[in-house]
Amino acid sequence: MSEQRPETFVTRALRAYEQERQQQFATGVDAIPIDVTDLRRAMNLIAREDIRFVPVIACAFADEELAAMFKQFLPDDIPGGKKSMLGRFGPISTLFARIQFAFAFDMMHSDILIALDKLRGHRNNIAHTWDQDSLRDFEADAIPLMGEIEHAMLHVDIKDGGDGDLSPEASFRLRTVWLLAKLFYERRFYTLAIRAKMKPYSALYSDGHPEALRKISEPAHLYTQMIFSRDRGLS
């Protein structure tokens, strides 16, 4: 076994510098007011409404959030203006185009955008299918790249005395709730982290992350509990 080298002065200095930058970034983020009212309302609908409405509600919410992100971060001097890009005939006027644009220009973590595109596919199938019975099991097709969050919630459930199990419908609702929470968080701050020349995922989620993460996660935890309770017939 190789002997571990002692930490050098340079290593300690670099770590202290990165911690200071992280603290400055988090302080700047937390100075920005956040209103989670609409996020709570969307999560409430996702937890309660008929399962066929969940992709429709989530995609409508995401569409508004992505549009707001582009209005915030696109340059003001774009020829024709931002409004022309986001308007009915603009290049980023649809949810699919907004997902593609955000992915191409690294404005949000790709996992969120890939999962959102999966929801978009379910929404389109619901909107264009007259035989709704054929969609009865679409929720069994799990939203991708959200399993780590679900597994964490199931682990907490077991620690609290639950059985750590969810029906496909409840799993679909749970993943959608957390997908919207992550989207709500990153659409505001992911690009700010890049502009601060930081690794965005680390800046937003690692030790020393902004307090905004807790504030945005609180409603997701609340509606996670509701989803578990409703799945077990306790509410």
N, C-alpha and C positions, 0 to 999 in steps of 0.2 A: 504494500500500500504506500502510495507516494505521500510525502510529508506536506501538509498544508502550509502554503507560504503565508507569512504574516502580512497583514494589510499595510500597504505603503501609505505614505503621506499623500501622494497624488491620488490614490484611490479614495482615501477618506475625504479629500478636498472635493473630488468630483461628486461623490455621493452627497456631501453637504450642499454643493451647488445645485444638484438636481432636486434635493428636498426643498431648498429655498425657492426654486422656480415653481415647483409644484404648489407650495404654499401661496405664492403670489398669484398663480393662476386660479387656485381655488377661491382665494379672497376676492379676486376680480369677478369670477362667476357668481359668487354669492351676493355680490352687490347689485346684481341684476334682478329686479322683481320678477317673481314667478307666480302666476295665477293658475292653479290646477283645477279650477271649477269645471271647465269643459271636459278635462280628462276624467274627472270623477263621474260626470254625467254619462260619458261614453262607456266607461267601465260598468256603470250601473246597468245600462242597457244590455251590454254584452253578457252580464251575469244573469239577467232576468228574461230577456226576450226569447222568442222562439228561435231555435238554433239556426234556422234558415236566414234569419235577419242578421246574424252575427257578422258574416263576411261583408254584408252590405254596409252595416254601421261602421265597422272597422275601416273599410276602404274609404268611405266618405270622410271620416275623421282624418285618416292619413293623408288624403288628397289635400285637405285644408292645411294640414301641418306642413306638407312639402311645399305647397304654394307660398306659405308664409316664410319658409326657409329661403326660397329663391328671392323673394322680395327683400329679405334682410341682407343676403350676402351677394347677390349679383351686382355688378358695378352699376352705378347710377347713370353712367354716360353710354350705355349700350345704344347703338343706333336704333331709333324707333322706340326706345324705352323698355323698361322691364314689363310694362303692361302688355305690350305687343307680343312678348314672348309667352306670357302666361294666358293671354286671351284665347278666345274660341278657336282661332286659326293659327295660333302661335306654335312654335316648335316644341314647347313643353306645356301644352294645354291639357293633356290627358294624364291620368294617373300612371299609365304605363310609361309614357315619355318622361314623367317626373322621376319615376324609379330608375329608368335608364340613365338619365342625366346625372342624378345623384350618385349612382354607381360609377359612372365613367369619370366623374370629377372628384371622387372620394370625399363626398360631403356628409357621409354617414357610413357606419360600419356595414359591410356587404351582407353580413348575416341578416340584419334587419330588412334590407331591401329584397333579398332572396325570399325570405319568409313572407314579406308583404306581397310579393308577386304571386306567391302560392295562394294567398287569400284572394287576390284579384281574380285568379282563375276560378275559384269557387264562386265569387260574386257574379262573374260573367255567366257561368253555367246556370246559376239560379235565375238570373235576369232573362236568359234566352231559352229556358226550358218550361214548356207549358205543363208537362207531367211532373209535378213536384214530388210524387212518390218515388221517382227514379233517383232523386237526390237524397233519399232518406239516410243513407249511410256515408255521405260525403265527409262527415266529421271524423270518421275513422281514418281518413287520410291525414295524418298528423301534420301540423305546421312544422316545417323543417327547421333545424338549427336552434330550436327552443327547448330541446330536451334537458339541457343542463339545469335550466331554471326549474323545470317541472320536477326533476329528480331532487333538487334541493328542497322544494316545497313538500314533496312526499317524505323526505327524510325528517323535516320538521314535524310533519303530521305524526310520524311514528314516535318521535320523541315525546310528543304531547299525548300519546296514548291511542292514536288512530291506527288504522290498518294499512296506511300507506298505499291506498289504491284509489283509482278514479275511473269512471266510465269514459268511453271515447268522447262522448259529448262534453262532459265536464273537463276533460283534458284539453279539448279544442277551445273551450271558453278560457281556461286558465292560460294557455299559451297566447291567446289573443290579447288578454288583459296585459300580460307582461310585454308582449310585442309593442303595444301602444305606449306603455310606460317608457320603454327604451327609445322608441321613436321620438316621443315627446322630449326626452332628455337630450338626445343627440342632435336633433334638428336645431336646437338652440346653441349647443356648446361644442360639438365635434369640430366644426370649421374654425371656431375660435381657438381651439387647441392647436390646429394645424397652423394658423396664422401666428401663434405664439411659438412656433417651431418646436412643438412637443409631440410625442407619440400620443395620438388622441385617445386610444383605448386605455392606455396607462394613465393618462392625465385625468380621465373621467371616472375610472373604476378602481384604481389601485389605492394603496395607503395614501392618506392625505387628500382623497378625492373631495370635490365640493360638497358642501352640506345640501346643495340642491338635489343630489342623488337620493338622500334620505327623504326629502320632502316629496319628491315625485314617486318614490317607491311606496310611501305610506298608503295611498289609495289602492295600489296594486295588492298590497298585503291584505287590506280590508276586504277587497272583493275576492281575493283568493279564499279567505275564510268563508265568505258567503257561498262560493262555488262548492267548497267541500261540504258545507252544511246542507245545501240544496241537493247535492248528489246523494246524500245519505238520508234524505227525507226529514231533516231536522228543522227545516224552516218552511 
